[in-house]
Amino acid sequence: MGLKCGIVGLPNVGKSTLFNALTNAGAETGNFPFTTIDDNVGIIPVSDERLHKLASLVKPQKITPSYLEVVDIAGLVKGASEGKGKGNAFLASIREVDLILHTVRCFEDDNVMHVEGSTDAMRDVHIIEDELILKDLETLEKREDKLQSQAKSGDKKTKDALDTVTSLREFIESGNKVRNFPLDEESAKVVREMYLLTRIPVLYVCNVGEGDIPDASGNEEVRKVREYAGKEGSEVIVLSAKIEAEIAELPYDEKKAFLNEMGLESSGLDRLARVAYDKLGLITYFTQGPKEVRAWTVKSGAKAPQAAGVIHSDFERGFIRAETAGYDDFIAAGSEAALKEAGKMRSEGKEYVVKDGDILLFRFNV
């Protein structure tokens, strides 16, 4: 899909530990600022119980989950918008992501230094968001200056673009974010071209101590972040990056047993991946057979040929039809043969909009 999540936060809030847990990629971690100098890139397997239930019936040689790409962006500091702490490079990396995983430290630990000297979740949140806003203002001011010169020609399209940029600049100066600015189709095009940072949706990740798992209701820092995120229309995931890193190394069956012992239905990382999926407007469809049961990612609203193209461009170019079944129907039937016998397999054409959980077999000719 080419969709990317970026882990953002101050130094030493647990970003690289979270990245390692998400990807098992082994990013360097340490008790000092800027352990992450360059961006680490990996993939998040999206846990989906449906995939394992499907595989238990089909018994394939291989099970392949869907994935999201994730980038561990080196820690931002106050003044990043002015270039401090390699700020310009870090902010440029954020421009390339589709969802920000804003990691916030919500635990006390004298053995892990804090770049600001103390734990204060909302102070940390505002430091990061203020830097993103300041960088957006810089971008808007430069575009506004350029459009003011071009608008002297009297071109209506240029003048309309200038009006949009000026209105947005004034909106941002009041401490707002681009994603909360009302846009029509034309003004949305103008805004997209600037790759503004606060246009990107945010998922707040509260990194808590081991003692706050499974219940962090008494954590005042988490409460503050949740209250703030609610006003922003964003969501919060609470986890312990340290524990998640341990869970991530376990085989599937051992992982389930470990979570049960801790009183958890799913890991924080699984919840994070699912919420990220929803925030990005993604759904899952499955393919199945003796060699592989696999989950595939498409944008919600995708039609069958587009879904086929995720597997291979030839599938989309030569698409004929999609043999389709619902997940629940397949599980109830117990096998593909029983599904067909029950008349639950149907043939769909090019206009079919894929549904979450569909099990698809594509017919194509190139």
N, C-alpha and C positions, 0 to 999 in steps of 0.2 A: 504493500500500500504506500510505502514511502512516508508514513506519518511518524512524527518524532516527538517524544516527551523530553523536556529538559529539566534536570534537577538543579534548582537554584537555591541559594541561601548564603548566609555569612560563613566565613571559615569556621571549622570545628563544630558544626551543628549536627554532623553525622551524615553528610551528603554521600561521601565516598563509601561509608559502611552500608548505607542504603543501596547505593549503586551495586556494590558487590553482592548484596543479598538478592537484588533483582536479577542480576545477570550472571552471577558466579564468575565474573570476569577478572577478579583479583586486582582491582585498582589499589594503588598504594594508599595507606591511611597512616595518620600520625598525629601526635599531640602538639601540633604547631600550625600556624596559619600557612595557607598556600601549599599544603601537601600536594594538592592537585594543581599543577602548573598548566598543563594542557588538558583539553577536553578528552574524557574517556567516553567511548561509544560502545554500546552493547545492545542486546535484545532482551525484552521481557517476555517469557512464555506466559500466555494468558491462561490461567487455570480454569478449566471448564469441566464440571462433573459430568456433563452430557457426553463429552468425548470418551471418558472412561467407561461409562455405561454402554455406549455404542460399541466400544472395543470389546467389552466383556461378552457381547453377543456374536460379533463378527470374528473375534480371535485373530487379528491380523499379525503379520510379522513385525509391524512397526506402528507406533502411535506418534503423531506429530501435532502439537498444539499450534494455535495461532500466536503471532508475536507482535510486539510493539518495539520500535527502536527507542532507546533511551540514551541521553547524553548527560554525563556528569560534568556540569559547567563549573570551572574553578570558582572558589568563593569570592563573592563581591564584598566590597567594603564601602564605608562612607566616603564619598568623593569619586566613586567609580565612573560617574558620568563625566568627570573632568580628567579621566585617565589614570587615577590612582589605583595601585594594585593591579596593573594590567587591565584596568577597567574597560577600555575601549575594545580590546579583543574579546573580553568576556561578554560584553553587551552585544557585540556583533554575533556571537554564538547563539544568544537568546533569540535573535531575529529569525533564526532558521528553524525554530521549534513550533509545533502546533499546539502544545499544552505545556504549561509551566507547573512543575511539581515543586512548590515553594516549601522547602524543608525548614522547620522551625524547632529550635532546641527548647524542650519543655522539661528538662531535668537538671538537678544540681549534682555536680561532681567536681570536687576539689582537684581531682587528678587530671581533669580535662579542661585546659584553659579556655576561656571565652575571649574572643578578640575585643569585646567591649567591657570586659572585666567582671561581668555578672550576668545571671540569667534573667532575661526580661523579654518574653516572647513578642509582645506587641511593639516594643522598641525595635526589636530586630526586624519584624515585619515591615515597619514604617521605613527603616533604613533602606531596605531593598526596594520597596515600592517607590520611595522618593527618588532614588537613583534612576529607576525606569522612567518615571514621569519627567525628570529633568532632561534625560536623553531624548525623550519624545518632543519636549519643548524645543530643544536645539534643532531637531530635524524639522519641525513645523516652521520655526522661524526662518530657517534657510529656504524652505520651499515657498514660504510666503513672500520673501524678498524677491525670489526669482519670478514668481507669478505676477507680482506688482509691476515689474518691468515689462513682462510679456503682455499684460492686460492693457497697456497703453495703446496697443494696436486696435482695441475695440472689439476683439474677438469674444463672442458671447460664451463659448465653452471655457475659455481661459478665465473670464470674469466669474463664471459660476464656480470653477475650481478654486479660485481665490477666496470667494465667499465661504466655501466649505472649510478651507484651511484656516481662515481667520476665525470662524466660529468655533472650530475645534480647538485652536490655540487658546482662545479665551476660556473654553470649557476646561481644558487641561490646567490652565493657570489657577483655576479655582480648586485644584487638588483632585480632580476627577480623572477617571481612566477612559481611554479611547473606547473600550468595549461597552461602556455605558452611554456613549454618544449616539443619539438617534440618527440613522442613516437611511436615505432612499437609495435606489439602485445606482444612480449616477454618482452621488457623493461617496458611496461605498467603493466604487472603482478608484476614485481619487485617493481615498484613505489606504486602500490595499497597496497602491504603488509605493507608499512611503515605508512599509514594513515597520510600523510603529510597535513598540514593545508592549504597551499596556492594552493593545488590541487582543493579545493572546489570552485565552481563558486560563484560569489558575485553579489548581487543586492544592490546598494546604495540607502538608504532611507534618503532624505533630510527633516529634521523636521524644518519647518518654523513657523513664527508667524502667528497669525490669520489674520493680515493685508495683508499677502502675498497670501491669498486664494481669488479668484481662480487663479490669475495670479502672478507668482513669477519671471517674466522675469527681474524685476529690482533688484533681490536679487543677489548681487555679489558673495556671498558664494556658492549659488546654481550654478551659472555660472561656477565657478571654478571646482566644483565637476563634473558637466556634461562634461566639457572639459577633465578632467582626466579620467573619466569613459569611454568616447569615445575612448581614446587611449588604454585603457585596454580591449576594446571589451565588456564592461559591460553596464548595463542599470541603469537609475536613476528614482526613483519615488519621487515626491515632495508632501508632505502632512503636515498638522498640526495635530500632535498627539492629542493635546487637543481637537480640533474640532472633529476629528475622534472618540474620546471616547464618545463625546456627540451624534454623529450620530448613533453610534453602538447600543445605547440603544433604538432607535426609532423602532416602528413596520415598516414593509416593505412599506406600503402606505405612512406613515408620513415621512419616510426616503426619498422617491422619491420626495415628495413635498418640503422638506427642501433643497435637492440638487438643485431642479429647482430654488428656491428662490436665491440660491447662484450662479447660473449660471453654475452649474456643471452637466455633464451628468452622472457621477458615482462618488462614493467616492474614496478617495485615497487608502483606504483599499481594495476596489474591484479591483482597478487597480493593486495594489501590489500582490494580490492573483493570478490574471490572469497572470501577468508577471512571478511570481514564478512558476506557473504551466508550462508555456512555457520553462523556464530555466531548469526545471527538466525533460522536455521531456514527459509531461503527456497529456492525452486527456480524454474526458468525454463521457460516453455512458449513456443511460437512460433506466430505466424499468418503466412501467406504468400499472396501474390498479385501481379499485375502492378503494382499501385500501391505496395505496401509489404510488406517483410518486417520483422517486428517481434518483439522479445522482451518477454515480460510476466512480472511477478513475482507469485508466490503463496506462501503459507505451505505448507511440506511437510505433506502430509495433506489438502490442500484437495480438495474434490469438484468435479466438472465445473461445476455451477451457480455455485459460488463463484468459480471461475476465469473464467467468463463475466462475472460481475459486476465484475471488475477492468476490463474493457473498457467496460461500461455497465450500469447497474442494470437497464435494460430486458432485457438479455440474460439476467440471472439470474432476473428475475421471470417472463419468458415462456419459460424454457428448455425445449426439447423433447429435443434430443440433441446430442452432439458427434461430428462426423466426426473420427476420431483416427488418427494414424500415428506410429510411432516415428521419431526423428531418423535413426538408422542406416538404417532401411528406406527413408526418403525419399532419402537420399544415394545409397544403392545403386541405387535405381530411376532416379534422375536427373531425374524430373519427376512431377508429380501424376498425369498421365495414365498413365504407366508404373506408378506405384504402385498405382493402381486396377486396372489390367490384371493386375498380379501378385497381386491379392487381399490387399494389405497395408493397405488402408484399412478401418477398422472403425467401426461405430456404437456409441457408448457412452451410457448413460443417466445419471440423476441421482445414482446411487450410485457412479459411477466416480471413483476417486481418481487425480488427475492425477499423472503421473510427470515427473521432470526430463527435459527435451528433447522432450516430446510436441509434435507439430504438430497444432493443433486448428482446426476450423471449426465454429462454433456455429450450430445451427438453433434459432430461437426465434419466438414469436408473442405479441404484446401487443395 
